[in-house]
């Protein structure tokens, strides 16, 4: 009987020991599951962090085309802490410290007015485009900010190759003495070249209008509806004069249909010397929702434009195919590239604003207001000011 009891106790101890071991293993397994679940949750959290996808526009003109170097020669910038890396012919990754923080969809930009329309319709987040066009857009309610310049200069006044004047001063005298108005074109209603040309003509004492029935006018302004129509407008005789960004004036001369009668620096009074034109314009939704993306994009753009300023020949070689011009024409590019916020840039924006006010271009938010009253509504320099040493 005792032997049977002893065997029973041993059996109980063995079962107990086995149960204890199983319980411990089960406990470990449970801990492992919890750790695995936590690890999975962390991975899921990272996976759930959505990388924003943004639409960014620039054009084929030499005021705004420089960002395309990220497609054509990305190796130039790949060692920078922030850079753009191509993944398709129309998509880039915005990379910061080795991590992708945004996907950039490249949109081929049109005129400044067209870019304003696209942004107002929700199709654009960022545009490398005309400052004056976006000032007008903001006046009309576009929720957008101008962050910094990208260039200055690079605009010329072009006349028909057979025009009876060769300088801007000769144009003024000719316009005052001819019986019928001169037809002058513009590629976009509120583009910087159009504003400069019209204001310079008015300042020289000419009567300028868009009314084609006003035969008392000295100059009638004609909407050519796009940069690509500048050169054909001369060859077809539609107009005999326009102001446009590089490379269109140089290309008009190369094709034998036009001649440059003045650069910005040569216009009377010296007001337009190396004058700012195009800027980085960003929808405020992107600024509010993804300021880190905006900051990185401004830094990448700063590096690209600094390269373009300091490496003219290499830039011409890289961009010739995209722009569609001979490298020789691009090497003669006299545009100044910089994203720096300078007194020259701010004063230039003031001159534009005052000229446009005088010409009646503002009828919305800016009506009746001077530049200092609207400055904070239009400009946000903080992103560029966060970048030091460039």
C-alpha positions as a Markdown table, in Angstrom:
| # | Residue | x | y | z |
|---|---|---|---|---|
| 1 | Unk | 0.0 | 0.0 | 0.0 |
| 2 | Unk | 2.8 | 2.4 | 0.9 |
| 3 | Unk | 4.5 | 1.5 | -2.3 |
| 4 | Unk | 1.4 | 2.3 | -4.3 |
| 5 | Unk | 1.1 | 5.7 | -2.4 |
| 6 | Unk | 4.8 | 6.4 | -3.1 |
| 7 | Unk | 4.4 | 5.8 | -6.8 |
| 8 | Unk | 1.3 | 8.0 | -6.8 |
| 9 | Unk | 3.2 | 10.9 | -5.2 |
| 10 | Unk | 6.1 | 10.5 | -7.6 |
| 11 | Unk | 3.6 | 10.6 | -10.5 |
| 12 | Unk | 2.1 | 13.8 | -9.1 |
| 13 | Unk | 5.5 | 15.4 | -8.8 |
| 14 | Unk | 6.4 | 14.5 | -12.3 |
| 15 | Unk | 3.1 | 15.8 | -13.7 |
| 16 | Unk | 3.6 | 19.0 | -11.6 |
| 17 | Unk | 7.1 | 19.5 | -12.9 |
| 18 | Unk | 5.9 | 19.0 | -16.4 |
| 19 | Unk | 3.1 | 21.4 | -15.9 |
| 20 | Unk | 5.4 | 23.9 | -14.5 |
| 21 | Unk | 7.8 | 23.7 | -17.4 |
| 22 | Unk | 4.9 | 23.9 | -19.9 |
| 23 | Unk | 3.5 | 27.0 | -18.1 |
| 24 | Unk | 6.9 | 28.7 | -18.2 |
| 25 | Unk | 7.3 | 27.9 | -21.9 |
| 26 | Unk | 3.8 | 29.1 | -22.5 |
| 27 | Unk | 4.6 | 32.3 | -20.6 |
| 28 | Unk | 7.7 | 32.8 | -22.8 |
| 29 | Unk | 5.7 | 32.1 | -25.9 |
| 30 | Unk | 3.2 | 34.7 | -24.8 |
| 31 | Unk | 5.9 | 37.2 | -24.1 |
| 32 | Unk | 7.3 | 36.5 | -27.6 |
| 33 | Unk | 3.9 | 37.0 | -29.2 |
| 34 | Unk | 3.5 | 40.3 | -27.4 |
| 35 | Unk | 7.0 | 41.4 | -28.5 |
| 36 | Unk | 6.2 | 40.3 | -32.0 |
| 37 | Unk | 3.0 | 42.2 | -31.9 |
| 38 | Unk | 4.7 | 45.3 | -30.6 |
| 39 | Unk | 7.3 | 45.0 | -33.4 |
| 40 | Unk | 4.6 | 44.5 | -36.0 |
| 41 | Unk | 2.8 | 47.5 | -34.7 |
| 42 | Unk | 5.9 | 49.6 | -34.9 |
| 43 | Unk | 6.5 | 48.5 | -38.5 |
| 44 | Unk | 2.8 | 49.1 | -39.2 |
| 45 | Unk | 3.1 | 52.6 | -37.7 |
| 46 | Unk | 6.1 | 53.3 | -40.0 |
| 47 | Unk | 4.2 | 51.9 | -42.9 |
| 48 | Unk | 1.2 | 54.0 | -42.0 |
| 49 | Unk | 3.3 | 57.2 | -42.2 |
| 50 | Unk | 2.2 | 58.3 | -45.7 |
| 51 | Unk | 4.8 | 59.9 | -47.9 |
| 52 | Unk | 3.2 | 63.0 | -49.4 |
| 53 | Unk | 3.0 | 63.2 | -53.2 |
| 54 | Unk | 3.2 | 66.7 | -54.6 |
| 55 | Unk | 2.8 | 68.3 | -58.0 |
| 56 | Unk | 5.6 | 70.7 | -58.9 |
| 57 | Unk | 5.8 | 72.8 | -62.1 |
| 58 | Unk | 8.6 | 74.4 | -64.0 |
| 59 | Unk | 9.0 | 75.4 | -67.6 |
| 60 | Unk | 11.5 | 75.1 | -70.5 |
| 61 | Unk | 12.5 | 78.7 | -70.3 |
| 62 | Unk | 15.8 | 79.5 | -68.7 |
| 63 | Unk | 14.1 | 81.4 | -65.8 |
| 64 | Unk | 12.5 | 78.2 | -64.4 |
| 65 | Unk | 14.1 | 75.2 | -66.1 |
| 66 | Unk | 17.0 | 74.6 | -63.7 |
| 67 | Unk | 15.1 | 72.0 | -61.5 |
| 68 | Unk | 15.1 | 69.7 | -64.5 |
| 69 | Unk | 18.8 | 69.1 | -63.8 |
| 70 | Unk | 17.5 | 66.7 | -61.1 |
| 71 | Unk | 16.3 | 64.5 | -64.0 |
| 72 | Unk | 19.1 | 65.1 | -66.4 |
| 73 | Unk | 22.1 | 64.9 | -64.1 |
| 74 | Unk | 21.0 | 63.8 | -60.6 |
| 75 | Unk | 24.6 | 62.6 | -59.8 |
| 76 | Unk | 25.6 | 66.3 | -59.4 |
| 77 | Unk | 23.5 | 66.5 | -56.3 |
| 78 | Unk | 23.3 | 63.0 | -54.9 |
| 79 | Unk | 25.8 | 63.6 | -52.1 |
| 80 | Unk | 23.9 | 66.7 | -50.8 |
| 81 | Unk | 22.0 | 66.0 | -47.5 |
| 82 | Unk | 18.8 | 67.1 | -49.4 |
| 83 | Unk | 18.4 | 66.3 | -53.0 |
| 84 | Unk | 16.0 | 65.1 | -55.7 |
| 85 | Unk | 16.4 | 61.6 | -57.1 |
| 86 | Unk | 14.6 | 60.5 | -60.3 |
| 87 | Unk | 12.5 | 57.3 | -60.2 |
| 88 | Unk | 10.7 | 57.8 | -63.6 |
| 89 | Unk | 10.8 | 60.3 | -66.4 |
| 90 | Unk | 8.3 | 62.4 | -64.5 |
| 91 | Unk | 8.7 | 61.5 | -60.8 |
| 92 | Unk | 11.4 | 62.4 | -58.3 |
| 93 | Unk | 12.0 | 61.4 | -54.7 |
| 94 | Unk | 12.8 | 64.2 | -52.3 |
| 95 | Unk | 15.5 | 62.8 | -50.1 |
| 96 | Unk | 16.6 | 64.1 | -46.8 |
| 97 | Unk | 19.5 | 62.5 | -44.9 |
| 98 | Unk | 19.0 | 59.2 | -46.8 |
| 99 | Unk | 15.2 | 59.0 | -46.3 |
| 100 | Unk | 12.5 | 59.7 | -48.9 |
| 101 | Unk | 10.2 | 62.4 | -47.4 |
| 102 | Unk | 8.1 | 63.2 | -50.5 |
| 103 | Unk | 7.4 | 62.1 | -54.1 |
| 104 | Unk | 7.5 | 64.9 | -56.6 |
| 105 | Unk | 5.4 | 64.8 | -59.8 |
| 106 | Unk | 6.9 | 67.0 | -62.4 |
| 107 | Unk | 4.4 | 69.1 | -64.4 |
| 108 | Unk | 5.6 | 71.0 | -67.4 |
| 109 | Unk | 4.5 | 74.5 | -66.5 |
| 110 | Unk | 3.0 | 77.0 | -68.9 |
| 111 | Unk | 2.7 | 80.7 | -68.5 |
| 112 | Unk | 2.4 | 82.3 | -65.1 |
| 113 | Unk | -1.3 | 82.8 | -65.6 |
| 114 | Unk | -1.7 | 79.1 | -66.5 |
| 115 | Unk | 0.2 | 78.0 | -63.5 |
| 116 | Unk | -1.9 | 80.2 | -61.2 |
| 117 | Unk | -5.1 | 78.6 | -62.7 |
| 118 | Unk | -3.7 | 75.1 | -62.2 |
| 119 | Unk | -2.9 | 75.9 | -58.6 |
| 120 | Unk | -6.3 | 77.4 | -57.9 |
| 121 | Unk | -7.9 | 74.3 | -59.3 |
| 122 | Unk | -5.9 | 72.0 | -57.0 |
| 123 | Unk | -3.6 | 70.6 | -59.7 |
| 124 | Unk | -0.4 | 72.2 | -58.5 |
| 125 | Unk | 1.3 | 72.5 | -55.1 |
| 126 | Unk | 4.4 | 74.3 | -56.2 |
| 127 | Unk | 5.3 | 76.4 | -59.2 |
| 128 | Unk | 8.6 | 77.8 | -60.3 |
| 129 | Unk | 7.0 | 80.7 | -62.1 |
| 130 | Unk | 6.3 | 84.4 | -62.5 |
| 131 | Unk | 6.2 | 86.5 | -59.3 |
| 132 | Unk | 3.8 | 89.0 | -60.8 |
| 133 | Unk | 1.4 | 86.3 | -62.0 |
| 134 | Unk | 1.2 | 84.8 | -58.5 |
| 135 | Unk | 0.9 | 88.3 | -56.9 |
| 136 | Unk | -2.2 | 88.7 | -59.1 |
| 137 | Unk | -3.4 | 85.3 | -58.1 |
| 138 | Unk | -3.1 | 86.0 | -54.4 |
| 139 | Unk | -5.0 | 89.3 | -55.0 |
| 140 | Unk | -7.8 | 87.3 | -56.4 |
| 141 | Unk | -7.9 | 84.8 | -53.5 |
| 142 | Unk | -5.4 | 82.2 | -54.3 |
| 143 | Unk | -4.1 | 80.7 | -51.0 |
| 144 | Unk | -0.5 | 80.8 | -51.8 |
| 145 | Unk | 2.8 | 82.2 | -50.7 |
| 146 | Unk | 5.9 | 83.4 | -52.5 |
| 147 | Unk | 8.9 | 81.9 | -50.7 |
| 148 | Unk | 12.0 | 83.2 | -52.5 |
| 149 | Unk | 13.4 | 84.3 | -55.9 |
| 150 | Unk | 15.1 | 81.8 | -58.3 |
| 151 | Unk | 16.6 | 84.3 | -60.7 |
| 152 | Unk | 16.9 | 87.9 | -61.9 |
| 153 | Unk | 17.6 | 89.5 | -65.3 |
| 154 | Unk | 17.3 | 87.3 | -68.4 |
| 155 | Unk | 14.6 | 89.4 | -70.1 |
| 156 | Unk | 15.0 | 91.3 | -73.4 |
| 157 | Unk | 12.8 | 93.4 | -75.6 |
| 158 | Unk | 12.6 | 92.1 | -79.2 |
| 159 | Unk | 11.5 | 93.8 | -82.4 |
| 160 | Unk | 10.8 | 92.4 | -85.9 |
| 161 | Unk | 14.0 | 92.0 | -87.8 |
| 162 | Unk | 12.9 | 94.7 | -90.3 |
| 163 | Unk | 11.7 | 97.2 | -87.7 |
| 164 | Unk | 12.9 | 100.8 | -88.3 |
| 165 | Unk | 14.5 | 101.1 | -84.9 |
| 166 | Unk | 17.4 | 99.3 | -83.2 |
| 167 | Unk | 17.2 | 100.6 | -79.6 |
| 168 | Unk | 14.5 | 101.2 | -77.0 |
| 169 | Unk | 15.1 | 105.0 | -77.3 |
| 170 | Unk | 14.6 | 104.8 | -81.1 |
| 171 | Unk | 11.4 | 102.7 | -80.6 |
| 172 | Unk | 10.0 | 105.5 | -78.4 |
| 173 | Unk | 10.7 | 108.2 | -81.0 |
| 174 | Unk | 9.3 | 105.9 | -83.8 |
| 175 | Unk | 6.1 | 105.2 | -81.9 |
| 176 | Unk | 5.5 | 108.9 | -81.2 |
| 177 | Unk | 5.8 | 109.8 | -84.9 |
| 178 | Unk | 4.2 | 106.9 | -86.7 |
| 179 | Unk | 0.5 | 107.4 | -87.7 |
| 180 | Unk | -0.8 | 104.0 | -86.6 |
| 181 | Unk | -0.2 | 102.2 | -83.3 |
| 182 | Unk | 2.6 | 99.7 | -82.9 |
| 183 | Unk | 1.4 | 96.2 | -82.0 |
| 184 | Unk | 3.3 | 94.7 | -79.1 |
| 185 | Unk | 2.7 | 91.2 | -77.8 |
| 186 | Unk | 2.9 | 89.5 | -74.4 |
| 187 | Unk | 2.9 | 85.8 | -73.6 |
| 188 | Unk | 0.9 | 86.1 | -70.4 |
| 189 | Unk | -1.4 | 88.8 | -69.1 |
| 190 | Unk | 0.5 | 89.4 | -65.9 |
| 191 | Unk | 4.0 | 88.1 | -66.7 |
| 192 | Unk | 7.0 | 90.0 | -65.5 |
| 193 | Unk | 8.2 | 90.8 | -69.0 |
| 194 | Unk | 4.8 | 92.2 | -70.0 |
| 195 | Unk | 4.7 | 94.4 | -66.9 |
| 196 | Unk | 8.2 | 95.7 | -67.5 |
| 197 | Unk | 7.6 | 96.4 | -71.2 |
| 198 | Unk | 4.2 | 98.1 | -70.7 |
| 199 | Unk | 5.5 | 100.2 | -67.7 |
| 200 | Unk | 8.6 | 101.3 | -69.5 |
| 201 | Unk | 6.6 | 102.4 | -72.5 |
| 202 | Unk | 4.2 | 104.3 | -70.4 |
| 203 | Unk | 7.0 | 105.9 | -68.4 |
| 204 | Unk | 8.5 | 107.1 | -71.7 |
| 205 | Unk | 5.4 | 109.0 | -72.4 |
| 206 | Unk | 3.6 | 106.6 | -74.8 |
| 207 | Unk | -0.1 | 105.8 | -74.7 |
| 208 | Unk | -0.5 | 102.1 | -74.2 |
| 209 | Unk | -3.8 | 100.2 | -74.4 |
| 210 | Unk | -5.3 | 96.7 | -75.1 |
| 211 | Unk | -8.2 | 98.3 | -77.0 |
| 212 | Unk | -7.5 | 97.3 | -80.7 |
| 213 | Unk | -10.0 | 100.0 | -81.8 |
| 214 | Unk | -8.1 | 102.8 | -80.2 |
| 215 | Unk | -6.1 | 104.3 | -83.1 |
| 216 | Unk | -5.0 | 107.2 | -80.9 |
| 217 | Unk | -2.8 | 104.9 | -78.9 |
| 218 | Unk | 0.9 | 104.6 | -79.6 |
| 219 | Unk | 1.1 | 101.0 | -78.7 |
| 220 | Unk | -1.6 | 98.3 | -78.6 |
| 221 | Unk | -0.8 | 95.2 | -76.4 |
| 222 | Unk | -1.8 | 91.8 | -77.9 |
| 223 | Unk | -2.2 | 88.6 | -75.9 |
| 224 | Unk | -0.1 | 85.9 | -77.7 |
| 225 | Unk | -1.3 | 83.2 | -75.3 |
| 226 | Unk | 1.9 | 81.5 | -74.4 |
| 227 | Unk | 5.7 | 81.5 | -74.7 |
| 228 | Unk | 5.7 | 79.2 | -77.7 |
| 229 | Unk | 3.8 | 81.9 | -79.7 |
| 230 | Unk | 6.4 | 84.7 | -79.2 |
| 231 | Unk | 8.6 | 83.8 | -82.2 |
| 232 | Unk | 5.8 | 82.9 | -84.6 |
| 233 | Unk | 4.1 | 86.2 | -83.8 |
| 234 | Unk | 7.1 | 88.0 | -85.4 |
| 235 | Unk | 7.5 | 85.8 | -88.4 |
| 236 | Unk | 3.7 | 86.0 | -89.1 |
| 237 | Unk | 3.5 | 89.7 | -88.7 |
| 238 | Unk | 1.0 | 89.5 | -85.9 |
| 239 | Unk | 3.1 | 91.9 | -83.8 |
| 240 | Unk | 6.3 | 93.7 | -84.2 |
| 241 | Unk | 7.5 | 93.9 | -80.6 |
| 242 | Unk | 7.5 | 91.9 | -77.4 |
| 243 | Unk | 9.5 | 91.3 | -74.2 |
| 244 | Unk | 10.3 | 87.7 | -73.3 |
| 245 | Unk | 12.6 | 85.6 | -71.1 |
| 246 | Unk | 15.8 | 83.9 | -72.3 |
| 247 | Unk | 16.1 | 81.9 | -74.5 |
| 248 | Unk | 13.2 | 83.2 | -76.7 |
| 249 | Unk | 14.9 | 86.5 | -77.6 |
| 250 | Unk | 18.2 | 84.8 | -78.5 |
| 251 | Unk | 16.3 | 82.1 | -80.5 |
| 252 | Unk | 14.4 | 84.8 | -82.4 |
| 253 | Unk | 17.7 | 86.3 | -83.4 |
| 254 | Unk | 19.2 | 82.9 | -84.3 |
| 255 | Unk | 16.2 | 82.2 | -86.6 |
| 256 | Unk | 16.5 | 85.6 | -88.3 |
| 257 | Unk | 13.0 | 86.8 | -87.4 |
| 258 | Unk | 13.8 | 89.3 | -84.6 |
| 259 | Unk | 16.4 | 91.5 | -83.0 |
| 260 | Unk | 17.1 | 92.4 | -79.4 |
| 261 | Unk | 16.7 | 96.1 | -79.0 |
| 262 | Unk | 17.1 | 96.2 | -75.2 |
| 263 | Unk | 17.9 | 94.1 | -72.2 |
| 264 | Unk | 16.5 | 95.0 | -68.8 |
| 265 | Unk | 19.8 | 96.6 | -67.9 |
| 266 | Unk | 19.6 | 98.9 | -71.0 |
| 267 | Unk | 16.1 | 100.2 | -70.4 |
| 268 | Unk | 16.0 | 104.0 | -69.6 |
| 269 | Unk | 16.4 | 105.1 | -66.0 |
| 270 | Unk | 18.2 | 102.1 | -64.6 |
| 271 | Unk | 15.2 | 100.9 | -62.7 |
| 272 | Unk | 15.1 | 97.4 | -64.2 |
| 273 | Unk | 18.8 | 96.5 | -63.9 |
| 274 | Unk | 19.1 | 92.7 | -63.1 |
| 275 | Unk | 15.5 | 92.8 | -62.1 |
| 276 | Unk | 13.9 | 89.8 | -60.3 |
| 277 | Unk | 11.3 | 87.9 | -62.1 |
| 278 | Unk | 10.5 | 84.3 | -61.2 |
| 279 | Unk | 10.0 | 82.8 | -57.7 |
| 280 | Unk | 9.1 | 79.6 | -55.8 |
| 281 | Unk | 5.4 | 79.8 | -55.3 |
| 282 | Unk | 3.8 | 77.3 | -52.9 |
| 283 | Unk | 0.1 | 76.6 | -52.0 |
| 284 | Unk | -0.4 | 77.3 | -48.3 |
| 285 | Unk | -2.0 | 73.9 | -47.7 |
| 286 | Unk | 1.4 | 72.3 | -48.4 |
| 287 | Unk | 3.0 | 74.8 | -46.0 |
| 288 | Unk | 0.5 | 74.1 | -43.3 |
| 289 | Unk | 0.5 | 70.3 | -43.7 |
| 290 | Unk | 4.0 | 69.5 | -44.7 |
| 291 | Unk | 6.4 | 72.3 | -43.7 |
| 292 | Unk | 9.3 | 69.8 | -43.6 |
| 293 | Unk | 8.8 | 69.0 | -47.3 |
| 294 | Unk | 8.7 | 72.7 | -48.2 |
| 295 | Unk | 11.9 | 73.3 | -46.3 |
| 296 | Unk | 13.7 | 70.4 | -48.0 |
| 297 | Unk | 12.4 | 71.5 | -51.4 |
| 298 | Unk | 13.7 | 75.0 | -50.9 |
| 299 | Unk | 17.1 | 73.7 | -49.9 |
| 300 | Unk | 17.3 | 71.4 | -52.9 |
| 301 | Unk | 16.3 | 74.2 | -55.2 |
| 302 | Unk | 18.9 | 76.5 | -53.6 |
| 303 | Unk | 21.6 | 74.0 | -54.3 |
| 304 | Unk | 20.5 | 73.5 | -57.9 |
| 305 | Unk | 20.3 | 77.3 | -58.6 |
| 306 | Unk | 23.7 | 77.9 | -57.0 |
| 307 | Unk | 25.1 | 75.2 | -59.3 |
| 308 | Unk | 23.5 | 76.9 | -62.3 |
| 309 | Unk | 25.0 | 80.2 | -61.4 |
| 310 | Unk | 28.5 | 79.0 | -60.8 |
| 311 | Unk | 28.7 | 76.3 | -63.6 |
| 312 | Unk | 27.4 | 77.9 | -66.7 |
| 313 | Unk | 28.9 | 75.6 | -69.3 |
| 314 | Unk | 28.0 | 72.4 | -67.6 |
| 315 | Unk | 24.4 | 73.7 | -67.0 |
| 316 | Unk | 24.1 | 74.6 | -70.7 |
| 317 | Unk | 25.3 | 71.1 | -71.6 |
| 318 | Unk | 22.9 | 69.4 | -69.1 |
| 319 | Unk | 19.8 | 71.4 | -70.1 |
| 320 | Unk | 20.2 | 71.8 | -73.8 |
| 321 | Unk | 18.2 | 68.7 | -74.6 |
| 322 | Unk | 15.3 | 69.6 | -72.3 |
| 323 | Unk | 15.2 | 73.3 | -73.4 |
| 324 | Unk | 15.6 | 72.3 | -77.1 |
| 325 | Unk | 18.3 | 74.8 | -78.0 |
| 326 | Unk | 22.0 | 74.7 | -79.0 |
| 327 | Unk | 24.4 | 74.8 | -76.1 |
| 328 | Unk | 26.0 | 77.9 | -77.6 |
| 329 | Unk | 22.8 | 79.9 | -77.1 |
| 330 | Unk | 22.5 | 78.6 | -73.5 |
| 331 | Unk | 26.1 | 79.6 | -72.8 |
| 332 | Unk | 25.2 | 83.2 | -73.5 |
| 333 | Unk | 22.6 | 83.1 | -70.8 |
| 334 | Unk | 22.9 | 86.3 | -68.8 |
| 335 | Unk | 20.4 | 85.4 | -66.1 |
| 336 | Unk | 21.5 | 85.6 | -62.5 |
| 337 | Unk | 20.4 | 82.6 | -60.4 |
| 338 | Unk | 19.9 | 82.8 | -56.7 |
| 339 | Unk | 17.3 | 82.0 | -54.0 |
| 340 | Unk | 18.7 | 84.5 | -51.5 |
| 341 | Unk | 16.4 | 87.0 | -49.9 |
| 342 | Unk | 18.1 | 90.3 | -50.6 |
| 343 | Unk | 17.2 | 94.0 | -50.4 |
| 344 | Unk | 17.4 | 94.0 | -54.2 |
| 345 | Unk | 14.8 | 91.3 | -54.5 |
| 346 | Unk | 12.4 | 92.9 | -52.0 |
| 347 | Unk | 12.8 | 96.3 | -53.6 |
| 348 | Unk | 12.1 | 94.7 | -57.0 |
| 349 | Unk | 8.9 | 93.1 | -55.7 |
| 350 | Unk | 7.9 | 96.6 | -54.4 |
| 351 | Unk | 8.5 | 98.2 | -57.8 |
| 352 | Unk | 6.5 | 95.5 | -59.5 |
| 353 | Unk | 3.6 | 95.9 | -57.0 |
| 354 | Unk | 3.6 | 99.7 | -57.4 |
| 355 | Unk | 3.8 | 99.5 | -61.2 |
| 356 | Unk | 1.0 | 97.0 | -61.3 |
| 357 | Unk | -1.1 | 99.1 | -58.9 |
| 358 | Unk | -0.6 | 102.1 | -61.1 |
| 359 | Unk | -1.6 | 100.0 | -64.2 |
| 360 | Unk | -4.8 | 98.8 | -62.5 |
| 361 | Unk | -3.8 | 95.2 | -62.2 |
| 362 | Unk | -5.2 | 94.6 | -58.7 |
| 363 | Unk | -8.9 | 94.5 | -58.0 |
| 364 | Unk | -9.3 | 92.1 | -55.1 |
| 365 | Unk | -7.5 | 91.8 | -51.7 |
| 366 | Unk | -4.8 | 94.3 | -52.7 |
| 367 | Unk | -7.1 | 97.1 | -53.9 |
| 368 | Unk | -6.2 | 100.4 | -52.3 |
| 369 | Unk | -3.3 | 98.9 | -50.3 |
| 370 | Unk | 0.3 | 99.8 | -50.4 |
| 371 | Unk | 3.1 | 97.2 | -50.6 |
| 372 | Unk | 3.8 | 97.2 | -46.8 |
| 373 | Unk | 0.2 | 96.4 | -46.1 |
| 374 | Unk | 0.2 | 93.3 | -48.3 |
| 375 | Unk | 3.8 | 92.1 | -47.9 |
| 376 | Unk | 3.0 | 89.5 | -45.2 |
| 377 | Unk | 0.0 | 88.3 | -47.2 |
| 378 | Unk | 2.2 | 87.5 | -50.1 |
| 379 | Unk | 5.6 | 86.5 | -48.9 |
| 380 | Unk | 6.9 | 83.8 | -46.5 |
| 381 | Unk | 10.7 | 84.1 | -46.4 |
| 382 | Unk | 11.2 | 81.8 | -43.3 |
| 383 | Unk | 12.1 | 78.7 | -45.3 |
| 384 | Unk | 14.9 | 80.4 | -47.2 |
| 385 | Unk | 16.1 | 82.2 | -44.1 |
| 386 | Unk | 16.4 | 78.8 | -42.3 |
| 387 | Unk | 19.1 | 77.9 | -44.8 |
| 388 | Unk | 22.5 | 79.4 | -43.8 |
| 389 | Unk | 25.7 | 79.6 | -45.8 |
| 390 | Unk | 24.2 | 79.2 | -49.2 |
